[in-house]
């Protein structure tokens, strides 16, 4: 199973007739260019689980990475991730790895 299929399975496992009406998963694009991933954690097992912010290629001390950058964090009960145009699979993988450790 690839990461997109795993994310779909995680989403489906949250759907209970109520959760999906107020919460969900959103994948979008950025204008720099890149991807955004927002996943609602309210009402899931991950709701109150700490997540250590991760980033690559965007700090002041990092080497310029052009399109190979990402940042992932949890704020306001949402997993928020942004990354370069080739990093969508990577940021989905970061979410899934965290979710699996707390399944």
Secondary structure, DSSP 4 states (H G I P E B T S, - for coil): --HHHHHHHHHHHH-SSSHHHH--EEEEEETTTEEEEEEE-TTSTTTT-----EEES-STTSPP-TT--EEEEEETTEEEEEE-TT-HHHHHHHHHHHHHHT-
